[in-house]
Amino acid sequence: MTESTNIVWHESEVTKENRQEVKGHKSAILWFTGLSGSGKSTVSVALETALHSEGIHTYRLDGDNVRHGLNKNLGFSPDDRTENIRRIGEVSKLMVDAGLLTLTAFISPYLEDRDQVREIVEADEFIEIYVKASLATCEERDPKGFYKKARLGEIKGFTGIDAPYEEPINPEIIIDTNQLSIEESVERIVSYLKENNYIC
């Protein structure tokens, strides 16, 4: 990939801290990762709704949605998956700078890719949320019919079947959707945000 040259960063007079002060809460990336069918999108939608009702400024980035536009030129090879996450990380960083709590729901199967996003923001601005569910549970749910197609060989390189998923080693939050309801999952994340002074 060709890198830009002859460019200089132009600072704004309005800072991230200024924007956070106006909004009345901190900004950060809430990075939902897990297998397809684990509940990432479902929980992130419910969480955004709950936060919005409390006057928290949010934006949600979802894997399939982003591939309709920004990342529509990317496939699912390992290199394309890495580039997909790199782009989302950079977009999320901009949204954090804008003062938003940014919710991202992506399988993001590789530890290194997730860690690279963590490294481009400040230490407390990346909250990894492992939405955990067994492969058997995800296959049983199979909301998009992808596991069935993968088992039939109609989809190649599908995470959890013939492509790896690397579980988070030390995520900030674990949401086990085998055990927790959507409401309980949202409550757990909101509690974390309040206890760590992201929101009041």
Buried (B, 14 or more C-beta within 10 A) or exposed (E): EEEEEEEEEEEEEEEBEEBBEEBEBBBBBBBBBBBBBBBBBBBBBBBBEBBEEEEBBBBBBBBEEBBEEBBEEBEBEEEBBBBBBBBBBEBBBEBBBBBBBBBBBBBBBBBEBBEBBBEBBEEEBBBBBBBBBEBEBBBEBBEEEBBEBBBEEEBEBBBBBEBEBBEBEEBBBBBBBEEBEBEBBBBBBBEBBEEEEBBE
